[in-house]
Amino acid sequence: MNENILYYGDNLDVLRQHVKDESVDLVYLDPPFKSDKNYNVLFAEQDGSRSAAQIKAFDDTWTWDQGAARAYQEIVEEGPERLSEAMQAFRQLLGDSDMMAYLAMMAPRLVQLRRVLKTTGSIYLHCDWTASAHLRLLMDAVFGPQSFLNNVVWCYGLGGSSKRYWPRKHDDILWYCKNPSHHYFEAAQVPASSQRMKGQMKKAPNYWDIPTINNMANERLGYPTQKPEALLERIIQSSSKEGDTVLDPFCGCGTAVAVAQRLNRRWIGIDITHLAVTVIKHRLQDAFGDELHYNLIGEPVSLPDAQALAKEDPYQFQYWALGLVGARPVERKKGADRGIDGRLYFHDEVQGAKTKQIILQVKSGQNISVAHVRDLRGVVEREQAEMGVLITLQEPSQPMRTEAAGAAFYHSPGWQQRYPRLQILTVAELLAGKRIEYPPSRQVNVTYKKSPKAKRNPAESLHLLF
Ligand SMILES: C[S@@+](CC[C@H](N)C(=O)[O-])C[C@H]1O[C@@H](n2cnc3c(N)ncnc32)[C@H](O)[C@@H]1O
């Protein structure tokens, strides 16, 4: 494999269909943790504070249902023998519980990850107290207990505390390999903390004191569960070499792929939401610019693809369409933000920092009419926004175009130019490269929080506290 690839899709399908046997040197996975929380993406407001607009990033709730029962059955009937037995034992212990559903989701994915790993490769499974004991046994069943190398403990300070138990201030990272006598490893060196060895370096132990990403951190992108780059640097540097392939099948906002890129590794990232894929695209662009080439697979590239996505999951369609024009989605809360699917910000004044906005509506249905354009016009006026954009899957009628033209122009004071106040863009036009006509910002990309430019010397960005 000599290409970097970002996949939108379910990692089980992607692994089965696209990733070859023994083609990956290092796997890092940070799956949903069975935390029974829904995570919201918090976008930075223009003043740097948190936005009220939060949208659900991914469901982290697992329930025992038909899907889970089917996954369980498949792994018991067709999975490797040791795993099949382990799953049956889990079922006896856990019954038809949420935890059992979680393990039934994880088991076939771990089998695939073992298949794609090279004999010299290793896998780091990031989890926490909620499921680490169960996952350790599941990993033993898939990789064999002899392949267990370490339980790395990532210690951090942030997070809540309780009067009823010791504050939970660490995650577990279960480190396994495919073949314990062949796996690649180069121990990281860290400054010694004892007085006797002051100024010297020592091998890093298996507890890592690395700060979590706080609200003010430069690398913070607003993606919940975003992991610090320093943590991924430690893993990638010690368990892979330059030119090796790193795979993250639950890649979220792309921390592992961004670090792999900076450290000159090849990478494969997979995520099941268009939101994550959009955030990763921005992150890579901001950090590496146009120099970076990678393949993006699974996103619609033709009208039939887009129609299929709209049919399968209208929300994912919406995230994808908004992502194409660089707009950020708006949380769907009853009552609030009525008639708004996304927003785009710009700053076009010569002086001052006035934030202007474009309201976006995305329509994947068949029966769009002039009433939708009127509705958008009303929302733009209500919100005192500068412009409005309707993205449609269906071709708009002439009366719709006429209605949009009737809204006249937005005049940009900074650029002394006019832009149509209401615009209709079809998905076919977007796929052909057409974009919203609006004033370029004097400050680049004010809609998504910018990722810092990648530092070429990795040591510069290591903030390890020992
Ligand atoms: C805990 S987050 C990963 C965070 C990541 N380590 C980072 O630093 O941003 C888990 C991610 O897994 C994705 N996910 C959940 N189920 C998935 C699946 N079946 N296939 C691919 N991605 C999945 C979610 O959308 C979410 O972005």
The ligand as a Gaussian input file, in Angstrom:
#p B3LYP/6-31G(d) Opt

LIG

0 1
 C      -13.965000       7.948000      20.198000
 S      -14.154000       8.579000      18.570000
 C      -12.498000       8.634000      17.944000
 C      -11.769000       9.881000      18.303000
 C      -10.390000       9.975000      17.659000
 N       -9.427000       9.109000      18.286000
 C       -9.879000      11.407000      17.654000
 O       -8.809000      11.697000      18.211000
 O      -10.588000      12.263000      17.118000
 C      -14.871000       7.228000      17.744000
 C      -15.226000       7.463000      16.277000
 O      -15.633000       6.226000      15.725000
 C      -16.604000       6.473000      14.730000
 N      -17.321000       5.206000      14.532000
 C      -18.227000       4.614000      15.342000
 N      -18.637000       3.453000      14.803000
 C      -17.949000       3.298000      13.632000
 C      -17.922000       2.294000      12.617000
 N      -18.674000       1.214000      12.718000
 N      -17.112000       2.470000      11.558000
 C      -16.328000       3.583000      11.455000
 N      -16.316000       4.562000      12.382000
 C      -17.097000       4.417000      13.457000
 C      -17.449000       7.594000      15.299000
 O      -18.119000       8.308000      14.267000
 C      -16.374000       8.428000      16.018000
 O      -15.930000       9.474000      15.194000

